[in-house]
Amino acid sequence: MGFKDKLAKRYTDSYLKKYGDRITQVNGNVVSIKIEEKKILWIFNKLIVTLLVRPDRSKGIVKCVYKKNKWFKKPEFIPVKQGNLVIVQGLKGKKGKEGRELIQIMNVVNLSNKKELVPTNGMAEKAKRVQKYQRR
């Protein structure tokens, strides 16, 4: 193992040690989406996205929140509409705190139009098409 591999392994181990029991994933349909954009003095941009997701084969609804702050540039979020099939990856709230039912979004994969908030190599492989050519 090289230096980069050791460093990457150390980062992943420490991250899982800190957040391992809180990491979660929700797969289901979007019930509601609310996007709030705020500008402060034309310099500081805030984006708050609230997703309500109904997991597959469940009556309950999960509330997911994505917050992003950026200087000068407008923060981006993938196009998500009501009824789209999504996978939400994020962190549950800490036990004993008031926001423990919320999920802090880290990544959203929209399976309806095959878009991701944070690109990963898994979706790119699925999106590629393999075509056969027949020779006569």
C-alpha positions in Angstrom: 0.0 0.0 0.0 1.2 3.4 -0.9 1.1 6.6 1.1 -2.1 7.8 -0.6 -3.9 4.5 0.1 -2.9 4.5 3.8 -4.1 8.1 4.1 -7.4 7.3 2.4 -7.9 4.3 4.6 -7.2 6.3 7.7 -9.7 8.9 6.7 -12.4 6.4 6.0 -11.8 4.5 9.2 -12.0 7.7 11.3 -15.1 8.8 9.5 -16.8 5.5 10.1 -15.7 5.5 13.7 -17.3 8.9 14.2 -20.5 8.6 12.1 -20.8 4.8 11.5 -24.0 4.3 13.7 -25.7 7.3 12.1 -25.2 6.6 8.4 -28.5 5.7 6.7 -30.1 5.3 3.3 -33.7 5.8 2.3 -35.1 4.4 -1.0 -38.6 5.6 -2.1 -40.8 8.1 -3.9 -40.7 11.8 -3.3 -43.9 13.1 -1.7 -42.9 16.7 -1.5 -39.9 19.0 -2.2 -39.3 22.5 -0.9 -36.3 24.6 -2.2 -35.4 27.8 -0.3 -32.7 30.1 -1.8 -31.5 33.1 0.1 -28.9 35.8 -0.9 -27.2 37.9 1.7 -25.7 41.1 0.2 -25.3 39.5 -3.2 -22.2 37.7 -1.8 -23.3 34.9 0.4 -25.8 32.3 -1.0 -27.8 29.8 1.1 -29.7 26.7 -0.2 -32.0 24.7 1.9 -33.8 21.7 0.3 -36.4 19.8 2.3 -37.5 16.4 0.8 -40.3 14.2 2.1 -39.7 10.6 1.0 -42.1 7.7 1.3 -40.0 4.5 1.6 -41.0 1.5 -0.5 -43.6 -0.7 1.1 -44.1 1.7 4.0 -46.8 4.0 5.3 -44.4 6.4 7.1 -42.7 9.4 5.6 -39.1 10.4 6.2 -38.0 14.1 6.3 -34.6 14.8 4.7 -32.8 18.2 4.7 -30.0 19.5 2.6 -28.2 22.7 3.6 -25.4 24.3 1.5 -23.7 27.7 1.9 -21.5 29.2 -0.8 -19.7 32.5 -1.4 -20.3 34.3 -4.7 -21.7 31.2 -6.6 -25.2 29.8 -6.3 -25.2 26.3 -4.8 -26.6 23.6 -7.1 -29.1 20.8 -6.5 -30.2 18.1 -8.9 -33.7 18.3 -10.5 -36.2 16.3 -8.3 -39.9 16.4 -8.8 -42.8 14.9 -6.9 -43.2 11.2 -7.6 -39.6 10.6 -8.6 -37.9 7.5 -7.3 -34.8 8.5 -5.3 -32.2 7.1 -3.0 -31.2 9.5 -0.2 -27.9 8.9 1.6 -27.2 10.8 4.8 -26.8 11.0 8.5 -29.6 10.5 11.1 -29.8 13.0 13.9 -28.1 12.3 17.2 -30.1 10.5 19.9 -31.5 12.7 22.5 -31.4 15.8 20.3 -34.5 17.5 18.8 -33.6 16.8 15.2 -33.2 13.0 15.5 -36.0 12.2 13.0 -34.4 14.3 10.3 -31.8 12.9 7.8 -29.0 15.3 6.8 -28.6 14.7 3.1 -25.1 13.8 1.9 -26.1 12.4 -1.5 -29.3 12.0 -3.6 -29.6 9.7 -6.5 -32.6 10.3 -8.7 -33.4 7.0 -10.3 -36.1 8.5 -12.5 -33.7 10.6 -14.6 -30.4 9.0 -13.5 -28.8 12.1 -11.9 -26.7 12.3 -8.7 -26.0 15.2 -6.4 -22.4 13.9 -5.7 -21.1 11.9 -8.7 -19.9 8.4 -7.9 -18.5 5.8 -10.2 -21.3 3.3 -9.6 -24.0 5.4 -11.4 -21.7 6.1 -14.4 -21.2 2.4 -15.0 -24.9 1.8 -14.9 -25.6 4.7 -17.3 -23.3 3.4 -20.0 -24.9 1.4 -22.7 -23.3 -1.6 -24.3 -24.2 -1.9 -27.9 -23.7 -4.9 -30.2 -22.8 -4.5 -33.8 -23.7 -7.1 -36.2 -21.5 -7.7 -39.2 -23.0 -9.1 -42.4 
